[in-house]
């Protein structure tokens, strides 16, 4: 009884391995193996419209001018003053959190940073500090 059960199990295991290797059922159960190969793509045919770009609708080429006139890519930049009479963020061992004196309002939403009361109102100096990666960003003509 045990020997028959063991032989049956081994035969089923052998048959399933053979079917797996042959690819039976890999293409919707029709018994034809699925063979995938590498596609030959060249960069001149890849992504982007390049010179063949054509307008598709009424919103192509529309330039939005923000109400604040400060940023071309961001709708709001209210430039709210810092709280507690702080002048600006200066990193140091006792001052590691950049937004500790910033206001947090829904009117500042559109900001990249959120907080409990809406979004963090950043100053132009803080945005420049972040854009320069804390002074660790060099221009390409600086030899970087």
ChimeraX attribute file (.defattr): number of C-alpha atoms within 10 A of each C-alpha:
attribute: neighborCount
match mode: 1-to-1
recipient: residues
	/A:1	5
	/A:2	7
	/A:3	8
	/A:4	9
	/A:5	10
	/A:6	11
	/A:7	11
	/A:8	12
	/A:9	12
	/A:10	12
	/A:11	12
	/A:12	12
	/A:13	11
	/A:14	12
	/A:15	11
	/A:16	13
	/A:17	12
	/A:18	12
	/A:19	13
	/A:20	13
	/A:21	9
	/A:22	14
	/A:23	16
	/A:24	17
	/A:25	14
	/A:26	15
	/A:27	12
	/A:28	10
	/A:29	10
	/A:30	9
	/A:31	13
	/A:32	13
	/A:33	16
	/A:34	13
	/A:35	8
	/A:36	6
	/A:37	6
	/A:38	5
	/A:39	6
	/A:40	5
	/A:41	8
	/A:42	7
	/A:43	6
	/A:44	8
	/A:45	8
	/A:46	8
	/A:47	7
	/A:48	9
	/A:49	9
	/A:50	7
	/A:51	6
	/A:52	6
	/A:53	8
	/A:54	8
	/A:55	8
	/A:56	7
	/A:57	7
	/A:58	7
	/A:59	8
	/A:60	9
	/A:61	8
	/A:62	7
	/A:63	9
	/A:64	10
	/A:65	13
	/A:66	14
	/A:67	12
	/A:68	13
	/A:69	11
	/A:70	15
	/A:71	12
	/A:72	13
	/A:73	10
	/A:74	17
	/A:75	18
	/A:76	19
	/A:77	21
	/A:78	16
	/A:79	16
	/A:80	16
	/A:81	16
	/A:82	18
	/A:83	11
	/A:84	9
	/A:85	8
	/A:86	11
	/A:87	10
	/A:88	16
	/A:89	19
	/A:90	12
	/A:91	11
	/A:92	8
	/A:93	5
	/A:94	7
	/A:95	11
	/A:96	11
	/A:97	11
	/A:98	15
	/A:99	19
	/A:100	14
	/A:101	18
	/A:102	20
	/A:103	19
	/A:104	20
	/A:105	16
	/A:106	15
	/A:107	15
	/A:108	22
	/A:109	20
	/A:110	16
	/A:111	18
	/A:112	12
	/A:113	14
	/A:114	16
	/A:115	14
	/A:116	9
	/A:117	11
	/A:118	17
	/A:119	20
	/A:120	24
	/A:121	30
	/A:122	24
	/A:123	19
	/A:124	15
	/A:125	12
	/A:126	18
	/A:127	12
	/A:128	12
	/A:129	17
	/A:130	14
	/A:131	12
	/A:132	13
	/A:133	11
	/A:134	11
	/A:135	10
	/A:136	9
	/A:137	12
	/A:138	11
	/A:139	8
	/A:140	7
	/A:141	6
	/A:142	6
	/A:143	6
	/A:144	7
